[in-house]
């Protein structure tokens, strides 16, 4: 399936937008979305703010059309130009029809040239909103249909695709979650960062679920000690890039997924920029700096990240504890700093070369070099499956409407699973709404990329 252009917005933004568009029953309403841009392979806009129209901005409001004054257009174009942002003109269809009307086409023919002239060099667009659906199109610069992805407690994709065919291989899943969920899965682009004990089973499950596009990120090569838990690997493949092994394995399954292998760490700017093409990411790395990068991607691109971790505490072959974790990152949720999962000091130490680390350890400024952590396929696979279940719950709500947690904690040695939702700390950058959903900036993510270690 061809990947469609996207407009991405938060569930909370959609609620605000609908309050503006449906403020007067039976009449069309309008608002503007101020959006950041993700200049990746497929056009994507990220909603930063919803701007309402004033009652005086309407020249005419009917059940089948509306006209707005030039003053509101001038205002919004000036704001977009000054902030380097894009504009989406959204309006409602009270009749419930998502398709753009001939009247919409006429108004767009006047609106888009104005926006392109006043805020040049940006992608602009339009959107139709009904009580049950959304439709959109972008001008990049030619007009193209766009899907709308809404993320929050639930993920909803209002797809521009029209293919209603669901392959028979997914029959058992359709019986569980329905055709709409299967079609959503087929339209999603999911990234997997790290192809080890958690990333490799996640990638395989995504393919078998019917996810349409999967991009794999990992700069490491397979080692003999990886084979005990890396799906699709064998001893004969040691020394080969993990992503190549994974792609070959996933392609052999023979389903429709388009799998792309990126044999680089996301601490390299070229690889990190490809993250923004994804709709959802599974972070399966055990390093702190890549986790910090994924946090920034989640905040700036309204891009949900499921961050995974498994920790086995063992001494002399005796288990002390076995813990797993799945943390959902997106604007509005507490980040890994807030939760104490990563720290600036740990990242400083991680960024040191082995020689620098040894020197600082001798001087008492860093702990001794880490020993190789234990890893067991039963536990890494379980955490991977629970993470995929979290995605399915966000798509379907099968865990119930009262399930609003953003972190799952597993204590294997105690046979216990707990969930939580922690508010962002006021002083943390993840609580700064100005940093949410801003899209591209220079430098990318505000980071000094040449200095980042792998």
MILUMDREN-340961 format. One record per residue (C-alpha): residue number from 1; residue in three letters; y, x, z. Coordinates in nm, 4 decimals, m for minus. Example, Ala and Ser with C-alpha at 12.3 -4.5 7.8 and 13.67 -1.06 7.14 Angstrom:
BEGIN
1  ala  m0.4500  1.2300  0.7800
2  ser  m0.1060  1.3670  0.7140
END
This chain:
BEGIN
1  unk  0.0000  0.0000  0.0000
2  unk  0.3464  0.1311  m0.0899
3  unk  0.5603  0.2028  0.2140
4  unk  0.8620  m0.0289  0.2218
5  unk  1.2130  0.0473  0.3391
6  unk  1.2812  m0.0375  0.7016
7  unk  1.5435  m0.1767  0.9342
8  unk  1.4410  m0.1058  1.2942
9  unk  1.5891  m0.2787  1.5971
10  unk  1.5184  m0.3395  1.9633
11  unk  1.3840  m0.6718  2.0858
12  unk  1.6951  m0.7044  2.3047
13  unk  1.9180  m0.6560  1.9989
14  unk  1.7298  m0.9264  1.8105
15  unk  1.7893  m1.1702  2.0971
16  unk  2.1634  m1.0927  2.0914
17  unk  2.1734  m1.1265  1.7122
18  unk  2.0061  m1.4679  1.7232
19  unk  2.2540  m1.5884  1.9862
20  unk  2.5373  m1.5151  1.7429
21  unk  2.3689  m1.6507  1.4303
22  unk  2.2510  m1.9794  1.5828
23  unk  2.5537  m2.0560  1.8014
24  unk  2.6274  m2.3748  1.6047
25  unk  2.3202  m2.5883  1.5223
26  unk  2.2787  m2.6723  1.1556
27  unk  2.5338  m2.4206  1.0285
28  unk  2.4847  m2.0709  0.8991
29  unk  2.6153  m1.7934  1.1228
30  unk  2.6756  m1.4241  1.0654
31  unk  2.7055  m1.0885  1.2407
32  unk  2.7084  m0.7208  1.1521
33  unk  2.4590  m0.4534  1.2487
34  unk  2.5995  m0.1044  1.2907
35  unk  2.3130  0.1288  1.2052
36  unk  2.2194  0.4919  1.2068
37  unk  2.0302  0.6329  0.9119
38  unk  1.6981  0.8153  0.8972
39  unk  1.7189  1.0215  0.5804
40  unk  1.3467  1.0780  0.5387
41  unk  1.1118  0.9938  0.2568
42  unk  1.1639  0.6162  0.2719
43  unk  1.5046  0.4525  0.3360
44  unk  1.5329  0.3501  0.7000
45  unk  1.8202  0.2141  0.9083
46  unk  1.8190  0.2044  1.2880
47  unk  2.0262  m0.0673  1.4552
48  unk  2.2723  0.0870  1.7015
49  unk  2.4781  m0.2218  1.7851
50  unk  2.5185  m0.5889  1.6946
51  unk  2.8802  m0.6890  1.6244
52  unk  2.9631  m1.0623  1.6320
53  unk  3.2113  m1.2433  1.4123
54  unk  3.5011  m1.4259  1.5722
55  unk  3.5437  m1.7941  1.4920
56  unk  3.8613  m1.7059  1.3018
57  unk  3.6628  m1.4707  1.0753
58  unk  3.4881  m1.7653  0.9091
59  unk  3.6647  m1.9204  0.6128
60  unk  3.3785  m2.1664  0.5658
61  unk  3.0504  m2.2509  0.7432
62  unk  2.7958  m2.4907  0.5961
63  unk  2.4245  m2.5571  0.6343
64  unk  2.3615  m2.3759  0.3065
65  unk  2.6260  m2.1049  0.2951
66  unk  2.9253  m1.9372  0.4531
67  unk  3.2316  m1.7350  0.3589
68  unk  3.4061  m1.4793  0.5776
69  unk  3.7540  m1.3334  0.5519
70  unk  3.8345  m0.9841  0.4306
71  unk  3.9791  m0.8883  0.7691
72  unk  3.6377  m0.8790  0.9357
73  unk  3.4977  m0.6700  0.6507
74  unk  3.7838  m0.4227  0.6745
75  unk  3.7331  m0.3936  1.0511
76  unk  3.3623  m0.3267  1.0318
77  unk  3.3940  m0.0876  0.7360
78  unk  3.6557  0.1157  0.9244
79  unk  3.4272  0.1373  1.2285
80  unk  3.1305  0.2460  1.0174
81  unk  3.3338  0.5072  0.8304
82  unk  3.4757  0.6578  1.1505
83  unk  3.1358  0.6695  1.3218
84  unk  2.9411  0.7802  1.0132
85  unk  2.7235  0.4692  1.0374
86  unk  2.5734  0.2122  0.8001
87  unk  2.6351  m0.1628  0.7860
88  unk  2.3922  m0.4525  0.7569
89  unk  2.5408  m0.7991  0.7079
90  unk  2.3098  m1.0495  0.8780
91  unk  2.3279  m1.4254  0.8420
92  unk  2.1097  m1.7209  0.9340
93  unk  1.9290  m1.9812  0.7255
94  unk  1.9038  m2.2961  0.9386
95  unk  1.6584  m2.4448  0.6870
96  unk  1.3996  m2.1809  0.7839
97  unk  1.3761  m2.0247  0.4374
98  unk  1.3682  m1.6443  0.4604
99  unk  1.4284  m1.5777  0.0907
100  unk  1.7803  m1.4876  m0.0201
101  unk  1.9497  m1.7769  m0.2014
102  unk  2.1530  m1.7675  m0.5214
103  unk  2.4615  m1.8137  m0.3037
104  unk  2.3566  m1.5050  m0.1042
105  unk  2.3270  m1.3103  m0.4289
106  unk  2.6790  m1.4135  m0.5294
107  unk  2.8288  m1.3097  m0.1953
108  unk  2.6418  m0.9778  m0.1949
109  unk  2.7825  m0.8969  m0.5378
110  unk  3.1266  m0.8963  m0.3742
111  unk  3.0317  m0.7640  m0.0296
112  unk  2.8304  m0.4514  m0.1137
113  unk  3.0815  m0.2878  m0.3514
114  unk  3.3458  m0.3344  m0.0811
115  unk  3.1291  m0.1689  0.1861
116  unk  3.0220  0.1122  m0.0464
117  unk  3.3864  0.1828  m0.1327
118  unk  3.5145  0.1692  0.2264
119  unk  3.2160  0.3472  0.3885
120  unk  3.0823  0.5639  0.1038
121  unk  2.7731  0.7821  0.1006
122  unk  2.5768  0.5538  0.3305
123  unk  2.2964  0.3019  0.2895
124  unk  2.4149  m0.0542  0.3531
125  unk  2.2194  m0.3778  0.3502
126  unk  2.1885  m0.7483  0.4157
127  unk  1.9561  m0.9592  0.6271
128  unk  1.8441  m1.3216  0.6459
129  unk  1.7324  m1.4529  0.9851
130  unk  1.5506  m1.7781  1.0586
131  unk  1.4087  m1.9079  1.3855
132  unk  1.0703  m1.7549  1.3014
133  unk  1.1231  m1.4719  1.0547
134  unk  1.3537  m1.2105  0.9059
135  unk  1.4070  m1.0698  0.5585
136  unk  1.6253  m0.7829  0.4414
137  unk  1.7252  m0.5650  0.1528
138  unk  1.8991  m0.2302  0.1348
139  unk  2.1232  m0.0697  m0.1244
140  unk  2.0166  0.2948  m0.1557
141  unk  2.2057  0.2729  m0.3908
142  unk  1.9914  0.0318  m0.5957
143  unk  1.8772  m0.2858  m0.4223
144  unk  1.5327  m0.2670  m0.2627
145  unk  1.3459  m0.5053  m0.0300
146  unk  1.3177  m0.3921  0.3318
147  unk  1.0875  m0.4830  0.6182
148  unk  1.2305  m0.5409  0.9657
149  unk  1.0525  m0.3795  1.2599
150  unk  1.1410  m0.5111  1.6072
151  unk  1.0216  m0.3080  1.9062
152  unk  1.0168  m0.3920  2.2759
153  unk  0.7593  m0.5551  2.5002
154  unk  0.6106  m0.6707  2.1704
155  unk  0.6224  m0.5033  1.8299
156  unk  0.6853  m0.7364  1.5352
157  unk  0.6982  m0.6353  1.1714
158  unk  0.8613  m0.8808  0.9332
159  unk  0.7185  m0.7283  0.6196
160  unk  0.8670  m0.7154  0.2732
161  unk  0.5128  m0.6853  0.1359
162  unk  0.3602  m0.9967  m0.0221
163  unk  m0.0077  m0.8932  m0.0484
164  unk  m0.2081  m1.1506  0.1513
165  unk  m0.5458  m0.9920  0.0749
166  unk  m0.7384  m0.8576  0.3757
167  unk  m1.0450  m0.6447  0.2883
168  unk  m1.3744  m0.7815  0.4186
169  unk  m1.4417  m0.4597  0.6116
170  unk  m1.1896  m0.5803  0.8720
171  unk  m1.3548  m0.9208  0.9165
172  unk  m1.4559  m0.8626  1.2805
173  unk  m1.1017  m0.7559  1.3731
174  unk  m0.9491  m1.0523  1.1933
175  unk  m1.1771  m1.2756  1.3997
176  unk  m1.0290  m1.1153  1.7125
177  unk  m0.6584  m1.0809  1.6298
178  unk  m0.6002  m1.2821  1.3113
179  unk  m0.4887  m1.2031  0.9564
180  unk  m0.1231  m1.1474  1.0475
181  unk  m0.2070  m0.8623  1.2845
182  unk  m0.4343  m0.7028  1.0254
183  unk  m0.1600  m0.7218  0.7642
184  unk  0.0854  m0.5677  1.0106
185  unk  m0.1545  m0.2801  1.0775
186  unk  m0.1892  m0.2192  0.7042
187  unk  0.1906  m0.1976  0.6688
188  unk  0.2466  0.0438  0.9605
189  unk  0.3080  0.4172  0.9377
190  unk  0.1736  0.5883  1.2508
191  unk  0.2129  0.9539  1.3459
192  unk  m0.0333  1.1514  1.5590
193  unk  0.1021  1.4717  1.7140
194  unk  m0.1818  1.6991  1.8219
195  unk  m0.5369  1.6720  1.6854
196  unk  m0.7328  1.7746  1.9923
197  unk  m0.9371  1.5737  2.2388
198  unk  m0.7035  1.2717  2.2435
199  unk  m0.5368  1.2961  1.9021
200  unk  m0.8539  1.3205  1.6926
201  unk  m1.0181  1.0020  1.8315
202  unk  m0.6864  0.8176  1.8042
203  unk  m0.6557  0.9157  1.4377
204  unk  m1.0080  0.7924  1.3667
205  unk  m0.9494  0.4630  1.5479
206  unk  m0.6262  0.4061  1.3550
207  unk  m0.8085  0.4511  1.0245
208  unk  m1.0881  0.2141  1.1249
209  unk  m0.8342  m0.0411  1.2506
210  unk  m0.6766  m0.0465  0.9044
211  unk  m0.3437  0.1294  0.9637
212  unk  m0.1918  0.1868  0.6207
213  unk  m0.0293  0.5288  0.6588
214  unk  m0.1090  0.8038  0.9091
215  unk  0.0652  1.1399  0.9362
216  unk  m0.1076  1.4127  1.1378
217  unk  0.0916  1.6950  1.3002
218  unk  m0.0681  2.0107  1.4415
219  unk  m0.0055  2.3783  1.3745
220  unk  m0.3205  2.5033  1.5474
221  unk  m0.6534  2.6116  1.4032
222  unk  m0.9880  2.4937  1.5339
223  unk  m1.1472  2.7157  1.7983
224  unk  m1.5113  2.7119  1.9043
225  unk  m1.4138  2.5687  2.2434
226  unk  m1.2443  2.2713  2.0688
227  unk  m1.5605  2.1427  1.9031
228  unk  m1.6864  1.9781  2.2236
229  unk  m1.4161  1.7096  2.1983
230  unk  m1.2483  1.7164  1.8535
231  unk  m1.3791  1.4324  1.6372
232  unk  m1.4937  1.5245  1.2880
233  unk  m1.5194  1.8961  1.3663
234  unk  m1.8135  2.1356  1.3517
235  unk  m1.8744  2.4972  1.4476
236  unk  m1.8754  2.5938  1.0808
237  unk  m1.5088  2.4869  1.0568
238  unk  m1.3700  2.7155  1.3265
239  unk  m1.0593  2.8972  1.2099
240  unk  m0.9451  2.6152  0.9810
241  unk  m0.6289  2.4091  1.0481
242  unk  m0.7091  2.1121  1.2697
243  unk  m0.5098  1.8716  1.0538
244  unk  m0.7059  1.9653  0.7419
245  unk  m1.0360  1.9082  0.9215
246  unk  m0.9092  1.5742  1.0509
247  unk  m0.7786  1.4593  0.7114
248  unk  m1.1070  1.5439  0.5377
249  unk  m1.2996  1.3559  0.8053
250  unk  m1.0719  1.0510  0.7882
251  unk  m1.0749  1.0423  0.4079
252  unk  m1.4576  1.0456  0.4102
253  unk  m1.4559  0.7169  0.6014
254  unk  m1.3463  0.5607  0.2734
255  unk  m1.0976  0.3014  0.3972
256  unk  m0.7492  0.2371  0.2616
257  unk  m0.5448  0.4618  0.4927
258  unk  m0.3143  0.7120  0.3252
259  unk  m0.3498  1.0206  0.5468
260  unk  m0.1036  1.3106  0.5318
261  unk  m0.1678  1.6423  0.7095
262  unk  0.1279  1.8471  0.8358
263  unk  m0.0106  2.1850  0.9432
264  unk  0.2930  2.2764  1.1512
265  unk  0.4055  2.2266  1.5085
266  unk  0.6823  1.9714  1.5636
267  unk  0.8849  2.2513  1.7230
268  unk  0.9542  2.3486  1.3610
269  unk  1.2471  2.1497  1.2229
270  unk  1.0834  2.0706  0.8891
271  unk  0.7859  1.9117  1.0658
272  unk  0.9981  1.7349  1.3277
273  unk  1.2081  1.5707  1.0566
274  unk  0.8955  1.4030  0.9199
275  unk  0.8481  1.2217  1.2509
276  unk  1.1358  0.9854  1.1676
277  unk  0.9374  0.8403  0.8745
278  unk  0.6848  0.6965  1.1212
279  unk  0.7039  0.3512  1.2809
280  unk  0.5067  0.4534  1.5900
281  unk  0.3875  0.7901  1.7242
282  unk  0.1029  0.8964  1.9505
283  unk  0.1994  1.2154  2.1345
284  unk  m0.1224  1.4041  2.2086
285  unk  0.0169  1.7448  2.2948
286  unk  m0.0222  1.9243  2.6267
287  unk  0.3041  2.1186  2.5866
288  unk  0.6354  2.0182  2.7442
289  unk  0.8757  2.1182  2.4661
290  unk  0.7034  1.9008  2.2011
291  unk  0.7087  1.6142  2.4514
292  unk  1.0844  1.6602  2.4950
293  unk  1.1268  1.6488  2.1163
294  unk  0.9253  1.3266  2.0962
295  unk  1.1464  1.1764  2.3674
296  unk  1.4560  1.2471  2.1585
297  unk  1.2939  1.0979  1.8485
298  unk  1.2035  0.7838  2.0452
299  unk  1.5594  0.7392  2.1727
300  unk  1.7530  0.8230  1.8585
301  unk  1.5329  0.6466  1.6039
302  unk  1.4156  0.3431  1.8060
303  unk  1.0676  0.4819  1.7475
304  unk  0.8037  0.3993  2.0116
305  unk  0.6025  0.6971  2.1345
306  unk  0.2799  0.6703  2.3333
307  unk  0.2609  0.9971  2.5280
308  unk  m0.0873  1.0881  2.6537
309  unk  m0.2186  1.3307  2.9103
310  unk  m0.5509  1.4162  3.0766
311  unk  m0.5774  1.6431  3.3819
312  unk  m0.9048  1.7603  3.5346
313  unk  m0.8713  1.9385  3.8683
314  unk  m1.1864  2.1415  3.9176
315  unk  m1.2848  2.4522  4.1126
316  unk  m1.6128  2.6395  4.0873
317  unk  m1.7670  2.3519  3.8919
318  unk  m1.6736  2.0897  4.1507
319  unk  m1.4443  1.8032  4.0513
320  unk  m1.1472  1.7366  4.2769
321  unk  m0.9814  1.4718  4.0607
322  unk  m0.9630  1.3482  3.7017
323  unk  m0.6476  1.1707  3.5892
324  unk  m0.5295  1.0220  3.2625
325  unk  m0.1891  0.8884  3.1642
326  unk  m0.0317  0.6865  2.8824
327  unk  0.3476  0.6566  2.8948
328  unk  0.5390  0.4421  2.6442
329  unk  0.8731  0.5919  2.5414
330  unk  1.1505  0.3985  2.3691
331  unk  1.5133  0.3036  2.4363
332  unk  1.5355  0.1113  2.7630
333  unk  1.2298  0.2727  2.9214
334  unk  1.2393  0.5648  3.1635
335  unk  1.1731  0.8999  3.0010
336  unk  0.9417  1.1818  3.1010
337  unk  1.2247  1.3522  3.2916
338  unk  1.2839  1.0382  3.4989
339  unk  0.9144  1.0163  3.5795
340  unk  0.8831  1.3849  3.6650
341  unk  0.6317  1.4452  3.3853
342  unk  0.8353  1.7300  3.2368
343  unk  1.1144  1.9516  3.3705
344  unk  1.3753  2.1941  3.2409
345  unk  1.2214  2.4761  3.4456
346  unk  0.8731  2.4177  3.3073
347  unk  1.0138  2.4165  2.9532
348  unk  1.2025  2.7393  3.0225
349  unk  0.8796  2.9052  3.1290
350  unk  0.6890  2.7564  2.8353
351  unk  0.9452  2.9040  2.5955
352  unk  0.8816  3.2592  2.7197
353  unk  0.6654  3.4965  2.5209
354  unk  0.3480  3.6166  2.7001
355  unk  0.5198  3.9499  2.7669
356  unk  0.8309  3.7809  2.9095
357  unk  0.6150  3.5484  3.1174
358  unk  0.4192  3.8407  3.2627
359  unk  0.7397  4.0279  3.3449
360  unk  0.8960  3.7261  3.5172
361  unk  0.5735  3.6598  3.7067
362  unk  0.5844  4.0139  3.8436
363  unk  0.9460  3.9570  3.9467
364  unk  0.8682  3.6213  4.1062
365  unk  1.0642  3.4098  3.8546
366  unk  0.7597  3.2430  3.6955
367  unk  0.4042  3.1559  3.8016
368  unk  0.1098  3.3597  3.6821
369  unk  m0.0147  3.2947  3.3287
370  unk  m0.2051  2.9674  3.3058
371  unk  m0.5822  2.9677  3.2881
372  unk  m0.7557  2.7539  3.0262
373  unk  m0.7666  2.3933  3.1448
374  unk  m1.0990  2.2055  3.1546
375  unk  m1.1519  1.9283  2.8980
376  unk  m1.4353  1.6757  2.8636
377  unk  m1.4809  1.4397  2.5686
378  unk  m1.5679  1.1374  2.7855
379  unk  m1.2271  1.1451  2.9537
380  unk  m1.0135  1.2439  2.6550
381  unk  m1.1784  0.9730  2.4428
382  unk  m1.1271  0.7080  2.7104
383  unk  m0.7559  0.7842  2.7383
384  unk  m0.7302  0.7803  2.3579
385  unk  m0.8930  0.4356  2.3394
386  unk  m0.6686  0.2995  2.6133
387  unk  m0.3640  0.4288  2.4238
388  unk  m0.4732  0.2485  2.1065
389  unk  m0.5286  m0.0624  2.3209
390  unk  m0.1655  m0.0308  2.4341
391  unk  m0.0573  m0.0419  2.0692
392  unk  m0.2751  m0.3471  2.0045
393  unk  m0.1271  m0.5199  2.3070
394  unk  0.2278  m0.4543  2.1844
395  unk  0.1288  m0.6070  1.8502
396  unk  m0.0653  m0.9075  1.9811
397  unk  0.0116  m0.9594  2.3507
398  unk  m0.3592  m0.9928  2.4303
399  unk  m0.3033  m0.8595  2.7845
400  unk  m0.0816  m1.1567  2.8696
401  unk  0.2910  m1.2227  2.8773
402  unk  0.3247  m1.0876  3.2320
403  unk  0.2044  m0.7405  3.1260
404  unk  0.5346  m0.5535  3.0919
405  unk  0.4414  m0.2065  3.2156
406  unk  0.5374  0.1113  3.0308
407  unk  0.2857  0.3474  3.1900
408  unk  m0.0885  0.3382  3.2513
409  unk  m0.2415  0.5727  3.5098
410  unk  m0.6179  0.6272  3.5202
411  unk  m0.7997  0.7864  3.8150
412  unk  m1.1471  0.8439  3.6722
413  unk  m1.2890  0.9834  3.9942
414  unk  m1.1786  0.6667  4.1764
415  unk  m1.2660  0.4175  3.8990
416  unk  m0.9094  0.2895  3.9168
417  unk  m0.6406  0.1959  3.6630
418  unk  m0.2806  0.1240  3.7634
419  unk  0.0283  0.0311  3.5634
420  unk  0.3979  0.0667  3.6375
421  unk  0.7446  0.0291  3.4943
422  unk  1.0175  0.2528  3.6338
423  unk  1.3874  0.2030  3.5590
424  unk  1.5686  0.4997  3.3997
425  unk  1.7700  0.7116  3.6420
426  unk  2.1429  0.6421  3.6059
427  unk  2.2279  1.0084  3.5508
428  unk  1.9554  1.0659  3.2916
429  unk  2.0393  1.0887  2.9217
430  unk  1.7816  0.8173  2.8469
431  unk  2.0072  0.5687  3.0319
432  unk  2.3037  0.6480  2.8048
433  unk  2.3199  0.3613  2.5562
434  unk  2.5504  0.5657  2.3340
435  unk  2.2510  0.7896  2.2532
436  unk  2.0210  0.5036  2.1603
437  unk  1.9332  0.4336  1.7986
438  unk  2.1935  0.6613  1.6404
439  unk  1.9721  0.8032  1.3673
440  unk  2.0454  1.1358  1.2010
441  unk  2.2899  1.3889  1.3362
442  unk  2.3629  1.7546  1.2700
443  unk  2.1891  1.9553  1.4031
444  unk  1.8784  1.7399  1.3984
445  unk  1.8274  1.5819  1.7429
446  unk  2.1095  1.8070  1.8678
447  unk  1.8684  2.1017  1.9045
448  unk  1.8904  2.4696  1.8079
449  unk  1.5711  2.4728  1.6030
450  unk  1.5333  2.8415  1.5106
451  unk  1.4971  2.9318  1.8800
452  unk  1.2201  2.6846  1.9608
453  unk  0.8744  2.8309  2.0239
454  unk  0.5552  2.6820  1.8802
END
